[in-house]
Amino acid sequence: MATYKQIQEFLKNEHGRTFKSCWIAHVKSDHGLTKRQAPNRYEPDKRVHPCPHEYRQHVENALKHFKMIP
């Protein structure tokens, strides 16, 4: 399984911008890849920085590249 840093580097090389790790975490949790909730989350039911809709497909493509999702 790829680390957040590896996914961020892949996305930076592919799209020329930095993607926040919280965006990656949001997409991973939507696909059931996270095992637990981060202990420093302010509100368990709400994300402070959810992944913007326009970048979601890029993150999903990166997860597919690393064979984390089909």
N, C-alpha and C positions, 0 to 999 in steps of 0.2 A: 504494500500500500504506500502510495506517495505521501510525502509530508506536505504541509501547507506551503513551506518555502519552495519545494520543487514545483508545486502547482503554480505558485505565484511567478516563478521564473519562466515557466513554460508560457503562461499567459502574457507576460511582459515581452517575451521574444515574438510571440504570435501577433499581438495586438498593439504593442508599443506603449502600454500604460500599465500602471500598477493596480492590481485588484486587491481589495481589502480582504484580510483573512476572515473577517466576520461574514463577508459575502459568500466565501467558499464554505464556511461552516453552515450557513443558512441552506445552501443548495444540498450539501451533504446530509443535513438532518431531514430535508424533504424527501431524500431518497433512502432514508433509514440507515445511513452509514455511521451515525454517531451513537455511542453507547450510553452516554450520560450527559447531563446538562452541566455546563460550566459553573463552578461554585461562585464565581464573581458576577454572575448575571444579576442585574438589578431587579427585574421582574420576570418570574419564570414563564409567564404566558406572552411576553412581548419582547420583540427584538429592537434594540436601539438603532441599529443600522442594518436593515434587511437588504438583501441583494436587489438592486434595481432591475426592473424588467428587461431593460435593453442589454444588460450584461449577463443575464441568467443563462442564455444559450451558450455563450463563450465559456462559462464555468462548467456547464454540463459537457461541452465538447472536450474540455481538458480532463474531466473525470473519465470520459470514454477513452481518451488517449492513454491514460494510465490504467485502463481496464478495471476501474473501480465500479462502473455501472455499465450495463449492456448497451 
